[in-house]
Amino acid sequence: MKTVIHKPISVLSIAGFDGSGGAGIQADTKTISAHGCYATNVLTALPIQNTTGVKNIYELPANAIREQIKSILDDIYPNAIKIGMVHSIELVEIIADELKHYNGPIVFDPVMVSTSGHQLIKDDTILACIENLFPIATIITPNLNEASILVNKTINTTELMLIAGEKILNLNCKNVLIKGGHLEQKELISYLFQQNKSIVTFTSTKIITKNTHGSGCTLSSAIASNLAIGHPLTESVKLAQEYVEQAIYGSKDLIIGKGNGPLNHLFNPQKLKTNEIYN
């Protein structure tokens, strides 16, 4: 007689640390959990930061990151993976090597620029991301600053977003979501450029608040969570956009720290979702 095993739907976050709890692995874990998925982590770096900004960054041994990935894949095989900031060529190559046989969706948030506009990683590391991580990612999610770096031109209008999306899609990408959160307009627009050359438009109302710390991390991990649950890509992006909008709205009047506060990730947490496996 076969027995039924309930296996939680899991999402692996490969990202840096944020002691203030608003971005990086902390934001990913909250977001994944809020979607009813089981969160696992691989820590890539130890930034010293709070809501006012990054104070310092301590690197981890490269082999420690490789071993973390192996350890999780050997034990709790994820239904989806989210990759955050990757700060060195060596780390890019390690992640790409360890995930080359992974058979689930991968969401890569190519964190390249700080909120203040400073480039966080070197040009050769960006090139390594394009060559090694873009091809294995199901979708990449650059904001306007990151899209600008990828096409070597300032992107600050919807018209330029459409042009940039086509160019980035040709950089070994399967799908690209260009996020319009930095647009200076009341209605925010993001574009999903797909492998079949179709373009899907997402719109939302801009919420006036300084509490948007970690919104990019949150969006990418929300997309990964929805893909893990089994939603198609377009639906996963739509649901993730809606989740981030509600999470920002849920924190807009909160005072958390002295700077840019985080989102309210747990405004409506879901129960743990599982797959039934017959043994």
N, C-alpha and C positions, 0 to 999 in steps of 0.2 A: 504494500500500500504506500503510495507516494505521500510525502508530507509537504506542507506549504511553508516556505521560509519567507519572511518579510524583510527585504533588504532595502535600507534607506537609500534614496537618491542622493548621491554625493557630488560635490563640486570642489575641486582643488584650486586654491588661490596661491599663485607663485608671485610674491610681491614683497615690498619693504614694510617696515614697522612704523607705526604712528602712535606714540605714547598718549596723545590727546584723544585717541579713539575715533577720529573723524575720517581718516583716509587709510590707504594701504590695506594691510591684512586685516586690521580691525574693522574697517568699513566693509571689506569683502565678507568677513565672517558674519557680521550683523545682517548684511543684505541676503546672503545665502540662507541664513537661518530664518529670516523673515519670510522667505519664499517657501519654507517648509523643506529645505534640503539640508543635508549634513555637510558641514564645512570642514575641509582639511586644509593644511597650510604648509607651504615651503617658504621660509624666510630668506630673502636675498640680500638684505642690508639692514643696518640699524641706524636710521636717522634719529637725531635728537631734535625733536620738534614739538611745538604746541600750536595753539590757534593763531599765534602771531607770526609763525614762520619756522623754517628749518635753521637750526643752530649749528649742526655739525652732522656728518655722516661717517659711520664706522663700517668698513667693509668686513664681510665674512670670508673665511677661507673658501676658495672655489670648490674644493673637494667636499666641504660640508654641504654645499648646495646640491651637488650631484648626489650625495648620499641621501639627503632628505627626499629628493625626487624618487630615487630608487625605492626607498623605504615605504613611501606612500603607495606607489604603483604596485608594489609587491603585496600589499596588505589590503588597502581600501581603494580599489580601482575606481577612479572617478567617472561619473557620467558626463562630465564636462570639465574643462579647465579654463581658468582666467589667468592671464599673464599681465603683470603690471610693469613698473619701471625696471628696466634692465640696464645697468650702468657701465658694463664693460664688455669688450669683445669676447673675452674668455667666458663670461657668464652667458652671453648669447649662444655661443657654441655649445656649452654644456647643456643648456635647456633644449636646444634644437636636437642635439644628439640623443638625449634621454627621451624625448617625445616623438622621435621619428617613427616609432612603431605604434604610437597611441592611436586608437581607432574611434575616438569620439570628437565632439566639437571643441574647438579652441578659440577663445576670445582674447585678442591681444590689444591692450590699451597702451599705445606707444608713447609713454610719458617722456616728453623731451624738454618741456619748458615749464618753469615755475609760474606761480600765479602773478608774480611781479614782472614776468616776461624774460627771465634769464634762462638761457639754454643750459640744461642740466647734464647732458651727455655730449661727448665729443663726436665730431663728424664721422670718424671711422667706425664708431660704435653704431651710429645711425645706419651707415652703409651695411654693417654686419646684420642689423635687424632686418633690413630690406632683403638681404640675400638669404638669411637663414630662418627668420621667424615669420616673415610675411607669407612665404609659400605654404607653411604648415598651419597657418591660422584660418579658421572658418571665416572670421571677420576681424578687421582692425577698426579701432574707434578713435581716430585723431580729432582733437578740437581744432579751432581755427589757427592757433599758433603752431601746432604740430603739422597741420596741413601746409601751412606757409613754408615750413622748413623742408618738407618733402618735395614741394614743387619749386622751391627757391623763389618765392614771390609772395608778397603780403596778400592774404586772403581776408577780406573784411566786408564782403557783400555776398548776397545770394548768387548773383551772376558769376562771381569769381569762384564760389563754392562749387558750382556746377562744372566749371572748367577744370578745377583742381581735382574733383572726384574722378573724372575720366582719366586724368594723368596718373593719379595714385593707383587706380585700378590696374593700370598697366605695369605697376612695380611688383610683379609676381603675386598680386593679391587675388583672392577669390571674391571677397565682398568688402566694401568700405562704407562705414558710417561716418560722415563728416558732421560734427556737432556744432550747432550754431549758437551755443550758450553765450558767446562773447559778442554777438551782434548788438549794435546799438539801436534796437527797435523794440516795440512793445510785444510783437508776436515773434517768438523764436522759431526758427526753421532748421531742421536737420534733414540731410539727404542720405538715403541708403542706395549705394551703387552696387548692383549685383552682377554676378558672373555672366548672366545672360544679357547684360547690357541694359536691363530695365532700371529705372530710378523711382524710388518710393519716397514721398515727401511726408515728413512728420512735423506738426506744428503744435505749439503750446504757448500759453501766456506767461510772460516774464514776471516772476514774483519779486517784488522789491524787498530784499533782505541781504544782509551780509553773511548769513549762515548758509554758505554753499561749499564749505570746505569738504573735499572728498567726493564731489558730485560725479566726477569722471570715473573714479574707482567704483563708485556705487552703480553707475549705469552699466559699466562693462561686466561687473559681477552679477547684476540683475539679468543681463542678456544671457550670460552663461547658465544661470539658474533656470531660466525659462527653456533654454535649449536642452538642459539636462532632464527637465520634466517631460520634454517631448514635443514642445511647440515648434512649428516651422520657424525659419529665420525671421521673416518679416513680422510674424506675430510676436516672436520673442522680443524684437526691437521695440515694437509698439507697446507691449506690456511693460517693458523696462523703462521706456520714456514716461509712461503714466506713473509708474512707481516712484521714479525720481521726482517728478513734479509734485506728487502728494507728500513725499518725504521732505522736500524743501518747504512746502506749505505748512507742514506740521511742525517745523522748527523756526519759522520766520520770526516769531516774537520771543524766542528763548534767548537767554543770555548764558552762553557756555564759554567761559574763557574771556580774554581781553581782546581777542582779534576776530577772525572769521570763524564762526562756530560751525559745527557739523550739521548734517541732516538728521531728521528724526527717522532713523531706519526702521524702528519698531512701531510705527503708527498702526499697523494692522498685521501682526505676525500670524503666519499660517502654521497649522499642525504639521508634524513631520510626515513627509510623503514617502511611501515605500513601493517597491515593485515586488510582486509575488513571484517566487521562484519555486518550482516543483522539484523536490529532491527524491 
